[in-house]
């Protein structure tokens, strides 16, 4: 970019507009950005419980159920002599039909055998179709202007005023207070509502409180992002937060942060680029944060999970080849302690079933980790560190075999396969007990391996 171009950009007020947007110097920008940020934080907190409750689409059903209430409230206010555009009245109508939609979902779920997704799909489609029809009818009312009612569908953050910001801020504060007071009960409801019911917790009342919070968030968010896009703020931030943590408290705060950040950045971009609709940019911003979380989230992200699986695969492969070498040496020697003697590659290949190309790869891996050495004759020999590691791995595997036979009623003929499929982690007390039983077995049996044709007394 040339110096002349920089002068043109500077003279056009580009940097002035950028600074004004970033530091919220404009009164209208400050209202919109703070309002959408507060709304995103509130929706993130409530959406976390909906996500864990497996009822994320309930917010979608509720938001669509508010549309008939807006049209009906407009018609009622016009019939009473008003203009029909009184915002509290429109929001009251949206609240009534939204709650009615939620109650219908709960009624269908509790009185029929339909699942939640079917009940929410029915309510969503019927109420939205009814709302579109009612809005079409009210537009034909003489001497009444219904223009602008569609802003509740797509959102119009630029029209936000101070009273809207105060309502959203109060909603955020009440949401935080209520969630902190009944956090234990809501946690139990989300993870095991049947257990909560048997313990005497009022699960129906807790469901009503949760639905009331969802309704409040949906209604106050109608004007900023619209009923179609409010569902994105209820689902996307908590879903993104789920990739970062398994702790509910951390998830709540992180979801609120992601929702608030999405509202802040989306509204700021919309204010800077005037042709961009704020509601859509807010949702797109939340989607970008979700994509980043899905890829890089340390708890459930695709990349960390791939790296963990790759590391686990390397660890399992290392254990398999070292244990195979150690068991071959045991089979070829009658004296104990074992001598670290080389074995042939053919003997190793025949010891167990290896997939195509697996054995050469595992040999290279073991050699790179200084666990295996190749002799000039082409035979393989455990290094000093590899011999100790192979001995430990083999003993742990036999502890698992013994555990599965003694405590899980696994047939001895299948125990080797099952021991390979479980993680080799035991408690300290169980390890000491199994080591004592294994030592007794090694002194009474001719071979240290579990006898495959022997059936334990408690096996069926």
SULJOPE-V463889 format. One record per backbone hydrogen bond with DSSP energy under -0.5 kcal/mol. CO is the residue of the C=O (numbers start at 1). NH is the residue of the N-H. If there is no record, write none. Layout:
BEGIN
{{CO & NH} {CO & NH}}
END
This chain:
BEGIN
{{2 & 6} {3 & 7} {4 & 8} {5 & 9} {6 & 10} {7 & 11} {8 & 12} {9 & 14} {10 & 13} {13 & 17} {14 & 18} {15 & 19} {16 & 20} {17 & 21} {18 & 22} {19 & 23} {20 & 25} {20 & 26} {21 & 24} {26 & 30} {27 & 31} {28 & 32} {29 & 33} {30 & 34} {31 & 35} {32 & 36} {33 & 37} {34 & 38} {35 & 39} {36 & 40} {37 & 41} {38 & 42} {39 & 43} {40 & 44} {41 & 45} {42 & 46} {43 & 47} {44 & 48} {45 & 49} {46 & 50} {47 & 51} {48 & 52} {49 & 53} {50 & 55} {51 & 54} {55 & 58} {55 & 59} {56 & 59} {56 & 60} {57 & 61} {58 & 62} {59 & 63} {60 & 64} {61 & 65} {62 & 66} {63 & 66} {64 & 67} {65 & 69} {66 & 70} {67 & 71} {68 & 72} {69 & 73} {70 & 74} {71 & 75} {72 & 76} {73 & 77} {74 & 78} {75 & 79} {76 & 80} {77 & 82} {78 & 81} {85 & 87} {86 & 90} {87 & 91} {88 & 92} {89 & 93} {90 & 94} {91 & 95} {92 & 96} {93 & 97} {94 & 98} {95 & 99} {96 & 100} {97 & 101} {98 & 102} {99 & 103} {100 & 104} {101 & 105} {102 & 106} {103 & 107} {104 & 108} {105 & 109} {106 & 110} {107 & 111} {108 & 112} {115 & 119} {116 & 120} {117 & 121} {118 & 122} {119 & 123} {120 & 124} {121 & 125} {122 & 126} {123 & 127} {124 & 128} {125 & 129} {126 & 130} {127 & 131} {128 & 132} {129 & 133} {130 & 134} {131 & 135} {132 & 136} {133 & 137} {134 & 138} {135 & 139} {137 & 140} {138 & 141} {141 & 144} {144 & 146} {146 & 149} {148 & 151} {149 & 152} {150 & 153} {150 & 154} {151 & 155} {152 & 227} {153 & 228} {156 & 159} {157 & 160} {161 & 164} {161 & 165} {162 & 166} {163 & 167} {164 & 168} {165 & 169} {166 & 170} {167 & 171} {168 & 172} {169 & 173} {170 & 174} {171 & 175} {172 & 176} {173 & 177} {174 & 178} {175 & 179} {176 & 180} {177 & 181} {178 & 182} {180 & 183} {182 & 186} {183 & 187} {184 & 188} {185 & 189} {186 & 190} {187 & 191} {188 & 192} {192 & 196} {193 & 197} {194 & 198} {195 & 199} {196 & 201} {197 & 200} {201 & 203} {202 & 206} {203 & 207} {204 & 208} {205 & 209} {206 & 210} {207 & 211} {208 & 212} {209 & 213} {210 & 214} {211 & 215} {212 & 216} {213 & 217} {214 & 218} {215 & 219} {216 & 220} {217 & 221} {219 & 222} {221 & 225} {221 & 226} {223 & 156} {224 & 157} {225 & 229} {226 & 230} {229 & 232} {229 & 233} {230 & 234} {231 & 235} {232 & 236} {235 & 239} {236 & 240} {237 & 241} {238 & 242} {239 & 243} {240 & 243} {241 & 244} {241 & 245} {243 & 299} {243 & 300} {243 & 301} {247 & 251} {248 & 252} {249 & 253} {250 & 254} {251 & 255} {252 & 256} {253 & 257} {254 & 258} {255 & 259} {256 & 260} {257 & 261} {258 & 262} {259 & 263} {260 & 264} {261 & 265} {262 & 266} {263 & 267} {264 & 268} {265 & 269} {266 & 270} {267 & 271} {268 & 272} {269 & 273} {272 & 274} {273 & 276} {277 & 281} {278 & 282} {279 & 283} {280 & 284} {281 & 285} {282 & 286} {283 & 287} {284 & 288} {285 & 289} {286 & 290} {287 & 291} {288 & 292} {289 & 293} {290 & 294} {291 & 295} {292 & 296} {293 & 297} {294 & 302} {295 & 303} {295 & 304} {297 & 301} {301 & 305} {302 & 306} {303 & 307} {304 & 308} {305 & 309} {306 & 310} {307 & 311} {308 & 312} {309 & 313} {310 & 314} {311 & 315} {312 & 316} {313 & 317} {314 & 318} {315 & 319} {316 & 320} {317 & 321} {318 & 322} {319 & 323} {320 & 324} {321 & 325} {322 & 326} {323 & 327} {324 & 328} {325 & 329} {326 & 330} {327 & 331} {328 & 332} {329 & 333} {330 & 333} {339 & 341} {343 & 380} {344 & 348} {345 & 349} {346 & 350} {347 & 351} {348 & 351} {348 & 352} {352 & 354} {355 & 358} {355 & 359} {357 & 361} {358 & 362} {359 & 363} {360 & 364} {361 & 365} {362 & 366} {363 & 367} {364 & 368} {365 & 369} {366 & 371} {366 & 372} {367 & 370} {371 & 383} {373 & 375} {373 & 381} {375 & 378} {379 & 375} {380 & 343} {381 & 373} {383 & 387} {384 & 388} {385 & 389} {386 & 390} {387 & 391} {388 & 392} {389 & 393} {390 & 394} {391 & 395} {392 & 396} {393 & 397} {394 & 398} {395 & 399} {396 & 400} {397 & 401} {398 & 402} {399 & 403} {400 & 404} {401 & 405} {402 & 406} {403 & 407} {403 & 408} {404 & 408} {404 & 410} {411 & 414} {411 & 415} {414 & 418} {415 & 419} {416 & 420} {417 & 421} {418 & 421} {419 & 422} {423 & 425} {427 & 431} {428 & 432} {429 & 433} {430 & 434} {431 & 435} {432 & 436} {433 & 437} {434 & 438} {435 & 439} {436 & 440} {437 & 441} {438 & 442} {439 & 443} {440 & 444} {441 & 445} {451 & 454} {454 & 456} {456 & 459}}
END
